[in-house]
Amino acid sequence: MGVTLLRRNQREVALTPEGAAFLAEARDILARAERAVDMARKASHGQFGKLTIGLCGPVTALFLPKLIRTFRKQYPGVTLSLKERAPLEQVNALLNGEIDMGFTRTVPVEAKHSIQSELLFREPVIAALSKENPLAKEAAISVRRLAGEALVLHSREAGADIFDPIVAMCKRARFTPKIVSTAASWQSVLTLVEAGEGIALIPACVQQLRSVEVVFRPLTGGACRLDAIVAWRRNEANAVRERILITLREKREEWGIAGPAIRLGRTA
């Protein structure tokens, strides 16, 4: 090293000023090395690291805030960040590495070789009506009763995975839906309903965007259900992601996303 670290005589060995400086740095290096080993071990178990999650409007409002709070409390060494992306954008955000985990309705066939998914729950399509609509007096509405009614839908451009099943539901009931208006956001859909434009057909989760002038009614006679899934990049190890999926599965009943029609289960 070119410097004297120790001063020796017949009675003792003492550090030189240079030796004292070296000792302090050496101890710090060893302590940091031990911390690095500990952090690496925690990271291998999903207790340390980072995860970016795609936030997706009403479909995640039922459980995602609880999931984030619970996970942060259990694993304070993990940094979770949220990025809002529409359902159709979630898969692309996964493919380009913008997010590590996302929530959507379906994975396109062409992306399934790169994206793995798991079913969170299936939710029914329901009707949203203005309080002034005569059908609002009924406890439930048959899908067939919607024939000829002015309908407001979430636009196909913003979500074909919702628009197409709803149109198919109407056709199974032997009528072509009379679509008078569409909107790119659920809040706008409800605003159109409140303005008297028509009856909206919406996933049940949209009820959380309540309006005092809008009521919600279940559909009978062939109402369709929509999948809500969590997705991630296939064949990519991520201990934090696995840990948060475990938490989601363990808490599903407590958070109300389990049951005959709303349940977690693995899919291809």
C-alpha positions, 0 to 999 in steps of 0.5 A: 500500500505504500503506507505504514498501518501499524506502529510496533514496539516491545510493549504494544502494537498501535494504529498509525493515523493512516491505519486508523483511516484504513480500519474505518473504511475496511469495517464499512466495506465488510458491513456493506458486503454483509448487507449486500448478501442479506439484500440478495437473499431477501430479493431471492424471496421477494422481500426486497426489490422493485415492481411496477404495476399497471393500474386499470380503473374500476376493475382493480378498484375493488382490491388493488388499494388493499393489495398495495397497502397490505404488501407494503406493510408486509414487505417494506423493503419492496418498492411498488410503483403504479402506472395507469394504463387502459386494459388494451394498453396493459399487454403492450406495456408488459411486452415493452417492459414498461410494467411488470404486472398488469390487469386487463380483460383478455390477452390477444392470441398473438401475445399469449406466447409472451404473456402469462395470465391468471383469472381474477374473477368473472363479473356480470354485465349490468344495466345503468339507467337514469332514475327517470327511466321506467325500467328503473322501477324493476328489480332486474331487467331481462336482456330481451327487454333491451330490444329497441331501447337506446343503448350507451356503450363503452366504445369499441376502440377503447375496449373491444374485449368489453364491447364485443361480448355485450353486442354478442349478448344482445344478438343471442337474445335475438336483437341487434343493439340500438347503440345511440352513443359511445364513450371512451371512459366509464365516467363519460358513459354514466354521464350520458346515462344521467343526461337521458341518452339511454341505458348503459350496459356496463361491467358490475365494477363500474358501479363504484363510479356512483352518480346520484341520478343513475341506478344499477340493475342486474340483467336476467335471461342470458347476461354475459360475464366479463373476465378480469385477469392479472398478466405478466411476462411469460418465462421471466423469473420475478420473486416480488411478482410471485410474492404479491400474487401469493398475497392476492390469492390468500386475501381474495375471500377477505377482499370479496373477489371469491365466490361462485362467480368471482373467484381466483384460478389459474389459466393458461 
